[in-house]
Amino acid sequence: MSAESEVETNGTPVLVRFQTDPLSTSVSEVENGDVAAVEIVAVAAPKVGDELKDDDLLLAATLVQDAVHGQDIGFKTDPASVRAYRLYNHRAMRWGLYFAILLNLCLGLFEKPATWPLPIWATISVEGLVHAFYIFRFFHGKHFAKPGFWKDTKHVVVLVTIILTCLDMIIYIFWINLAPYAHPVRWSRALRPLYMINFAEGRQIRRAFRNIRRTLPGILNVLVLFFCSVLLFALMGLKIFQKRKLKNLDGSPYFEDYWESIWALYVLVTTANDPDIMMPAYDNDNWSALFFVVYLLINLYIFMSILLAVIYNNYKKHLKNEVRMAVISKRKKLFQAFEILKVQKDGKEVLTEERWSLLMKAISNKRSGAQIELLLHVLDEDGDNCLLRTEFLNLVDLLNVPLTEVHDRKTLFEKMCPSLYLSRVSEVVKMCVKHRFFRYFFDFMIVVNAVFIGLSLDDAEWFFLVLFAMEILLKMYAYGFRQFFSLFWNWFDFLVIFSALIATIIEALLQEWQDESNTLDILLVLRVLRLIKIIGSIDRFKVIVMTILNIGPSIITYGGVIFVFYYIFAIIGMEVFSGLVAYYPYDTKNQSQLFCGNPALNGSEFARERYCSNNFSNILRSFVLLFELTVVNQWHVLTSGFVLVTSKAARIYFFTFHLICVVIILNIFTAFVLEAFILEYSLSKGKFEHRIEQKIKEMGYSIGQKTEPGPLKMSVKHDKTGLVDNIEEHPTEEETSTSTQEQDGGLSRSSSNTSLPDLALEKGMRFHLKKRSRKKVEVLLQYMFENELGPEGLLDIDDVTNLPEEDVKPFPLTLDNVT
Amino acid sequence: MSAESEVETNGTPVLVRFQTDPLSTSVSEVENGDVAAVEIVAVAAPKVGDELKDDDLLLAATLVQDAVHGQDIGFKTDPASVRAYRLYNHRAMRWGLYFAILLNLCLGLFEKPATWPLPIWATISVEGLVHAFYIFRFFHGKHFAKPGFWKDTKHVVVLVTIILTCLDMIIYIFWINLAPYAHPVRWSRALRPLYMINFAEGRQIRRAFRNIRRTLPGILNVLVLFFCSVLLFALMGLKIFQKRKLKNLDGSPYFEDYWESIWALYVLVTTANDPDIMMPAYDNDNWSALFFVVYLLINLYIFMSILLAVIYNNYKKHLKNEVRMAVISKRKKLFQAFEILKVQKDGKEVLTEERWSLLMKAISNKRSGAQIELLLHVLDEDGDNCLLRTEFLNLVDLLNVPLTEVHDRKTLFEKMCPSLYLSRVSEVVKMCVKHRFFRYFFDFMIVVNAVFIGLSLDDAEWFFLVLFAMEILLKMYAYGFRQFFSLFWNWFDFLVIFSALIATIIEALLQEWQDESNTLDILLVLRVLRLIKIIGSIDRFKVIVMTILNIGPSIITYGGVIFVFYYIFAIIGMEVFSGLVAYYPYDTKNQSQLFCGNPALNGSEFARERYCSNNFSNILRSFVLLFELTVVNQWHVLTSGFVLVTSKAARIYFFTFHLICVVIILNIFTAFVLEAFILEYSLSKGKFEHRIEQKIKEMGYSIGQKTEPGPLKMSVKHDKTGLVDNIEEHPTEEETSTSTQEQDGGLSRSSSNTSLPDLALEKGMRFHLKKRSRKKVEVLLQYMFENELGPEGLLDIDDVTNLPEEDVKPFPLTLDNVT
């Protein structure tokens, strides 16, 4: 293999360079944590007809699959290792790990202080089992790993965490048996979320963490300046107010101690004690207000805005970098797979049809021969039934477009008694149901129902329930079960209405249940949520609703990040504060109940505001408390409560939480939403469409989501996240028409088949192009950067090392994981 | 004049098209509110040597001046109108207007309810005088205006406001004389800020308003969705909690009334009543917390982030548009000026040297002949001492670069007694002072002093005061007064230290004054602010400090926007709520004092929290109250107070204020800071440098700010805003060296003169290029878009009409002003 191979195809020079070591003739890699790659031994390209070894095929299939799933685990390329790697990636093994991690995290619910207490032996043995699985999984991964396994911090972190946890468990068992009075501590529980991040499967969340970590240095400068400013103002406040001997509302001294002043002013930046902190000085001298106004202008409005700007700027930069690396890694895997599969034909290195179908079969058993042929047809630009390297590099994007065969379209009714179903009356009913006025009518009834619920006119409940049940049954009849349940909102309607119906019937039967018909009320109200469906179908709100739905999956990633911190802080909080504050119903005559069972809180603001329920008595309560701290308001009162029952050092806990979760993570979240929205907006202008989709459209294989004749569509695809794409809506009239215009090559089911290419037609196959505004943010980003990465989707692999220093910082392996 | 004139210059085709009406042969204009232009009658280009009419010269000079100042008032081009226009723009007339507007606004301080009450006849007569001036100014502007004056809404608004105010004044005078018991209302006072916006001088603030107005439609969709969501959740909350018959902390019913639920949930989005609103339900049933958590996740975190994203996206788009229009307008004016001045020479239309100096003299008397020659030299690219149209279009950018002649550099001391000042000892002293260790030492002493102040070690005060006074005197001696006072921080040091010194001396003399030495304390503390100087000189904080300083002037524009709303709300608030809540010192025994003198507040949270000072008893107090509402925390408590003393309708006032000032304007402010920061960041990467600056650098005329040999620099220029550029800092060693490398053509004063072009050298002239990171945001934006507007800075005037619909929306005249 040459160090620089220039392939001339159809006059377009294809420049693909590998940095090769001429001695070892192995492809060198970009070694970057997630962007790892497989070593392949270069062989002279075989000729057409040469046998493809099973092991090579397996390796190529594995590489392609990894590229499709965006997987990046470095593995050895000998057959045994490849097999081990495939086993490691087997669905059962993955779900086993997810289950183990979930189980491990859930133990928090059953350990003291527990929501549902279980004996110690039970939780400890479950934790032991889980860790046994962790250890097995870890050494399984180690087995096929390339050299350099230990240089990857995520592996080190996992191993250290396992060791520490096992040590802690052993110590704990001795502790509770030998010295239970010494308040045994299970400190390693705070380490549990680390498994979420550091096992190779936590790719998304690890990426989010990496992004946060890279954004930190930029934030740090602003934070240092900000804290300097707070310190300065605290000093000024001290000098201005100290001599006036003022008192706070609760009688405590006002700006008389430097540390207290700093704390008060930090709380003021969070606005939690505004205007209270100002009032004593303002009452004393009106001009004192100036001090606080200037302080807030500088520290709240300017500094916090600058902080957001720095975070946004850094976030964008690192996101770009992340996506670029992912694209490069994907291309590289495909390149390597091609190197394995290629044969020499007419002086060109190509992938023959025969090898293509072997590869496709190796990737998935489910594809029929016709499908495989069709895919080749789409990729093959010059029509010679062979794939050039450049054509092959589009494979991943093609596999990401769902392809299904059109199956039997008959509904159950039709099969059961066709004569009735196809009768004239039935046809009229079906036409009515499919008519848009049917939808308008029921949308209107939902509004009416909402008004009735709002006015508590409960008598009409039966009427509405029956009406909506009718609607669902009619829709089922007209569209068939399969099509009916392919839409998210139909599922929603079905569940809500029928639960309500059943609950109402039960209620009517058992009159005494009526008193606490809370569940029923919630079901009633959930029905009102169907109003969202109506709002979402109004054009002007669509971009917004789409943005919210599209960023959904990524929000879950950020939810994961927040959850990691919540879990750690909850465990620490429970170890430190549990049992110090307790909730008793306030209506008892017992005075001690009024101060949360702790005399230290007697008369405190914490007790007066009745915050006793906000405590660390179990992990769920801790989460609620931490959420309240995240919302910020009154967090200083919550803090003051726990300061009173312990010491002022408790402030460190609350301050750290505020800094991490509110100042840093929430701002990063905002930056993410900003970026996602702007992307979505550019998207709604139709700027990004992948060339593979264009190709499919040109070739006329696509069946758009909007080309269905009725108000329901069937092209729902379940991708990995499954969140965005399952949600469908009624198409409005305009949409249906525009989309048919857009995809003039595409065919709706009802139209004649003549315009479809024979191959696809014969088999009744369709590609399902997602509507443009339905793509995942990540996919979009990838598309954007692929366009940036070079014309015609080619990649000069040297780019990885030659990228401008500023954009691509080296990915030091030692920093690759959060430790 | 042809409808399309293609000028071939040096082989680069210059395409400049005007849409001309062949019959009237007058240039048609883009008529867009601010982007107005002057009609010029096309004449055949005269030949070299033809006399230039004075009137034409005046018109051309006016056009160039308008382009330099970014002024855009349409005026007739006959000589009388031009003269009237120049008078209208005279500095005295402008400042007269500013003073009148200020006076008018300040009347709020003296009218009842007043901070400093004045009799009604006094305020009314001042207001009458101010309005007489407004009327004069208005008709003066009308006098020279082009046809279409009344189509511009800003003029209509001004006139209507004047008429309404005069009417109101007359009614008020009758009212107080005939029926004073009927509580006379001066409602037109709320209209006063409209003058700030709508007089032609309020360009910046009008632009900000226009930007906000254009951003509104995009926001509206999100707001509607958001309110729908709040209404839905309120309904759900009602259904879930109504039957439980819970009570709030103050005993009021909990989620039992739909409107109250909506209000409570709206307040919850502002986080002001979190967790209090949740506690009763949470105490009752732990799972109820879920309702509030979901509500906050959706409405606070998602919707508010989306809102910011929408605002940011729209803001960016409109900003781009604004800047583009400004650049186009500027170019057009220059183009027209060139049309007037051009002569035919060698088949090309050029501006001769003779006419150039006439123009420059007409623009400013202060320029010497040599300066004018030098400017021509910079603009003239082909060295023929004539300006082509393309060269002339750069004039504005050149005039924006400050140019000064190097004057006598001798300090006062040197002139007074040169023998002493130049003596050996004196030289050593000067060298010491200019040495960087001198600065390091005093920076260190500032830190030490701050620590002493923090620890209240007052005994060392004298020592520090004398030390810092010494520092200032030494610096003055070494650098001379002029250079010393050219730096912001030196002024600051001087004022703080000498005020403190004088105050301390007075204090020492008058011992009894010691008790309330508040002023002195503030001066002491201000000294600590010098720490900022040290922080700002650390490289890593520089970008942040620079951003904050650079966005300063624009923040003032947003301050103006906020002020407009504050003033309007303050006037309305005073008319509605004044006298209902009053502050009395809390230490009296009189019970009524404890509830702000209003029995309705007895026992209310408002009174318990001691918020009595937050009232509308005068305009300053109103501003403080509105600021507290802007900060949001506890705004519902403040609202509840005013609801108790009036009715629930008072909520409308507080809700409207929150929506406008917090939800909309503060988010736009954040968007502005985001954009400014990202611009600043790109800037610090050195991406934007104007070609005129490059040219000057290449030609070696520049004297950078960093080329001064000592720790002080002299190239401080006062531009119109004067805020950014006055602030200088000590250069660090590295900077001095890098900047000399950067500007290798430039010359520092201490080096030999040989490298300077003769012309500039002879006269000792220097252009003062501002340091890159010191430019105003507006100028930067302009530079960015000029680069976008076409290569070589050419503009196809047709662009104005041909710009893509999406980016440049038509500027309907009827919407040009906020009404």
HADDOCK unambig.tbl for C-alpha pairs under 7 A between the chains (distance, minus, plus):
assign (segid A and resid 221 and name CA) (segid B and resid 540 and name CA) 6.88 0.50 0.50
assign (segid A and resid 221 and name CA) (segid B and resid 541 and name CA) 6.18 0.50 0.50
assign (segid A and resid 222 and name CA) (segid B and resid 544 and name CA) 6.96 0.50 0.50
assign (segid A and resid 235 and name CA) (segid B and resid 454 and name CA) 6.24 0.50 0.50
assign (segid A and resid 236 and name CA) (segid B and resid 525 and name CA) 5.49 0.50 0.50
assign (segid A and resid 239 and name CA) (segid B and resid 521 and name CA) 6.02 0.50 0.50
assign (segid A and resid 240 and name CA) (segid B and resid 518 and name CA) 6.49 0.50 0.50
assign (segid A and resid 240 and name CA) (segid B and resid 521 and name CA) 6.45 0.50 0.50
assign (segid A and resid 240 and name CA) (segid B and resid 522 and name CA) 6.40 0.50 0.50
assign (segid A and resid 271 and name CA) (segid B and resid 631 and name CA) 6.66 0.50 0.50
assign (segid A and resid 271 and name CA) (segid B and resid 633 and name CA) 5.92 0.50 0.50
assign (segid A and resid 272 and name CA) (segid B and resid 633 and name CA) 6.16 0.50 0.50
assign (segid A and resid 274 and name CA) (segid B and resid 633 and name CA) 5.99 0.50 0.50
assign (segid A and resid 275 and name CA) (segid B and resid 628 and name CA) 6.39 0.50 0.50
assign (segid A and resid 283 and name CA) (segid B and resid 613 and name CA) 6.28 0.50 0.50
assign (segid A and resid 305 and name CA) (segid B and resid 670 and name CA) 5.74 0.50 0.50
assign (segid A and resid 305 and name CA) (segid B and resid 673 and name CA) 6.37 0.50 0.50
assign (segid A and resid 306 and name CA) (segid B and resid 673 and name CA) 6.68 0.50 0.50
assign (segid A and resid 309 and name CA) (segid B and resid 674 and name CA) 4.67 0.50 0.50
assign (segid A and resid 309 and name CA) (segid B and resid 677 and name CA) 6.21 0.50 0.50
assign (segid A and resid 313 and name CA) (segid B and resid 678 and name CA) 6.52 0.50 0.50
assign (segid A and resid 454 and name CA) (segid B and resid 235 and name CA) 6.25 0.50 0.50
assign (segid A and resid 518 and name CA) (segid B and resid 240 and name CA) 6.51 0.50 0.50
assign (segid A and resid 521 and name CA) (segid B and resid 239 and name CA) 6.03 0.50 0.50
assign (segid A and resid 521 and name CA) (segid B and resid 240 and name CA) 6.44 0.50 0.50
assign (segid A and resid 522 and name CA) (segid B and resid 240 and name CA) 6.38 0.50 0.50
assign (segid A and resid 525 and name CA) (segid B and resid 236 and name CA) 5.50 0.50 0.50
assign (segid A and resid 540 and name CA) (segid B and resid 221 and name CA) 6.88 0.50 0.50
assign (segid A and resid 541 and name CA) (segid B and resid 221 and name CA) 6.19 0.50 0.50
assign (segid A and resid 544 and name CA) (segid B and resid 222 and name CA) 6.98 0.50 0.50
assign (segid A and resid 613 and name CA) (segid B and resid 283 and name CA) 6.29 0.50 0.50
assign (segid A and resid 628 and name CA) (segid B and resid 275 and name CA) 6.41 0.50 0.50
assign (segid A and resid 631 and name CA) (segid B and resid 271 and name CA) 6.65 0.50 0.50
assign (segid A and resid 633 and name CA) (segid B and resid 271 and name CA) 5.90 0.50 0.50
assign (segid A and resid 633 and name CA) (segid B and resid 272 and name CA) 6.16 0.50 0.50
assign (segid A and resid 633 and name CA) (segid B and resid 274 and name CA) 5.97 0.50 0.50
assign (segid A and resid 670 and name CA) (segid B and resid 305 and name CA) 5.74 0.50 0.50
assign (segid A and resid 673 and name CA) (segid B and resid 305 and name CA) 6.37 0.50 0.50
assign (segid A and resid 673 and name CA) (segid B and resid 306 and name CA) 6.69 0.50 0.50
assign (segid A and resid 674 and name CA) (segid B and resid 309 and name CA) 4.68 0.50 0.50
assign (segid A and resid 677 and name CA) (segid B and resid 309 and name CA) 6.22 0.50 0.50
assign (segid A and resid 678 and name CA) (segid B and resid 313 and name CA) 6.54 0.50 0.50
